[in-house]
Amino acid sequence: MVDGESRAEPAVGAPRRNAEPGESVRTAKPPRLFFLTLTAERRLRRWIAGRGREHGISASAGGVLLYVASHPGASTGEVADAVQASPAGMSGLLARMESAGLITRAPDPADARTIRLALTPAGTEALGVVHGAINELNTRINDGFTPEELETVARWLRHVSTALD
């Protein structure tokens, strides 16, 4: 193995531009974006889980808190769509969050089949923890990149999301 190369992510060599007669020209392989995206997602979730563990806030619960804070009275279906959770998974998560005193669930006065969510004071306090973790995370992962580079990454991630819908 070449220094710095691992079995999981092989090193990418620079293309050889001036090959000698009889030598093949080696071209650089494109980055393995799928692998890198999955690896980054797992590490981001672990990092966020570590920050929220002492407060009992998972990455998914943090997503719910953020959404409900900016959409007071959102329905359970709206929140599930926003955080891309299944109805069954969302039901369990909301039950745990309600038991922890982070949210309240109440029937919609106009349609009792619809459940509306609100943050409790403890949920608002937990939201501060989520915001602090996100600010720290953004500082760490954006360090060393120009705004233009970050916009390219953001554009690529938006493209992936829409290309697969």
C-alpha positions in Angstrom: 0.0 0.0 0.0 1.1 3.5 -0.7 1.7 5.8 2.3 -1.7 7.3 3.4 -3.7 4.8 1.3 -6.2 2.6 3.0 -8.3 -0.3 1.7 -11.5 1.8 2.3 -10.4 4.8 0.2 -7.5 4.4 -2.2 -5.2 7.3 -2.9 -5.8 9.1 -6.1 -2.7 9.8 -8.1 -2.2 12.8 -10.2 -2.4 12.2 -14.0 1.0 11.8 -15.7 1.1 14.3 -18.5 4.5 13.6 -20.1 4.6 9.8 -20.4 7.7 8.3 -22.0 7.1 6.4 -25.3 5.6 3.0 -24.5 4.4 4.2 -21.0 0.7 4.4 -20.3 -0.8 7.7 -19.2 -2.4 7.3 -15.8 -5.4 9.4 -15.2 -6.8 10.4 -11.8 -9.9 8.5 -10.6 -12.8 10.8 -9.7 -13.4 10.9 -5.9 -15.7 8.2 -4.6 -18.4 10.7 -3.6 -21.0 8.1 -2.6 -18.6 6.5 -0.1 -17.3 9.8 1.2 -20.9 11.1 1.6 -22.0 8.0 3.6 -18.8 8.2 5.8 -19.3 11.9 6.5 -23.0 11.3 7.3 -22.2 8.6 9.8 -19.5 10.7 11.5 -21.7 13.8 11.6 -24.5 11.7 13.3 -22.0 10.3 15.8 -20.6 13.8 16.6 -24.0 15.3 17.0 -25.2 12.3 19.2 -22.1 12.8 21.4 -23.0 16.5 21.9 -26.6 15.8 22.6 -26.2 12.7 24.7 -25.9 14.5 28.1 -29.1 16.3 27.3 -30.9 13.3 25.9 -31.1 14.8 22.4 -30.5 12.6 19.3 -29.8 14.0 15.9 -33.3 13.2 14.9 -34.8 14.9 18.0 -32.6 17.9 17.2 -34.1 18.0 13.7 -37.6 17.9 15.2 -36.8 20.7 17.7 -35.4 22.9 14.9 -38.4 22.3 12.7 -41.0 22.9 15.4 -39.2 26.0 16.6 -39.5 27.6 13.1 -43.0 26.1 12.4 -45.0 26.3 15.7 -48.0 24.1 15.6 -46.7 21.9 12.8 -48.5 18.6 12.4 -46.8 15.3 13.0 -46.9 14.6 9.3 -45.3 17.9 8.4 -42.5 17.2 10.8 -42.0 13.6 9.6 -41.8 15.0 6.0 -39.3 17.7 7.0 -36.9 15.3 8.8 -37.6 12.4 6.3 -38.8 10.0 8.9 -41.4 7.2 8.6 -44.7 7.7 10.4 -43.9 4.8 12.7 -40.4 6.1 13.5 -41.7 9.6 14.0 -44.5 8.4 16.4 -41.9 6.7 18.6 -39.5 9.6 18.5 -42.3 12.1 19.4 -43.5 9.9 22.2 -39.9 9.8 23.7 -39.6 13.6 23.2 -43.0 14.2 24.9 -42.0 11.9 27.8 -38.7 13.8 28.2 -40.8 17.0 28.4 -39.4 18.6 25.2 -42.6 18.9 23.2 -46.4 18.7 23.7 -48.8 17.0 21.3 -52.4 18.2 21.0 -55.2 17.5 18.6 -55.9 20.2 16.0 -59.1 22.1 17.1 -60.4 22.0 13.4 -59.5 18.3 12.8 -59.0 16.0 15.8 -57.2 13.5 13.6 -54.3 15.9 13.1 -51.9 16.3 16.0 -50.1 19.6 16.4 -46.7 20.0 18.1 -45.2 22.7 20.3 -42.0 23.1 22.2 -42.1 23.2 26.0 -39.7 25.4 28.0 -37.4 22.4 28.3 -37.6 21.9 24.5 -36.6 25.6 24.0 -33.7 25.1 26.3 -32.7 21.9 24.4 -32.9 23.9 21.2 -30.2 26.2 22.5 -28.0 23.1 22.9 -28.8 22.0 19.3 -27.9 25.5 18.0 -24.6 25.5 19.9 -23.7 22.1 18.6 -24.6 23.1 15.0 -22.5 26.3 15.3 -19.5 24.4 16.6 -20.0 21.8 13.9 -20.2 24.3 11.1 -17.1 26.1 12.3 -15.2 22.8 12.3 -16.3 21.4 9.0 -16.1 24.7 7.1 -12.6 25.5 8.3 -10.1 25.8 5.5 -12.7 26.2 2.7 -13.5 29.3 0.7 -17.1 30.5 0.4 -16.9 29.5 -3.3 -15.8 26.0 -2.4 -18.5 25.6 0.2 -21.1 26.8 -2.4 -19.9 24.1 -4.8 -20.3 21.5 -2.1 -23.8 22.8 -1.3 -24.8 22.9 -4.9 -23.6 19.3 -5.4 -25.5 18.1 -2.3 -28.7 19.9 -3.5 -28.2 18.3 -6.9 -27.9 14.8 -5.4 -31.1 15.4 -3.4 -33.1 16.5 -6.4 -31.6 14.0 -8.9 -32.8 11.1 -6.7 -36.3 12.4 -6.1 
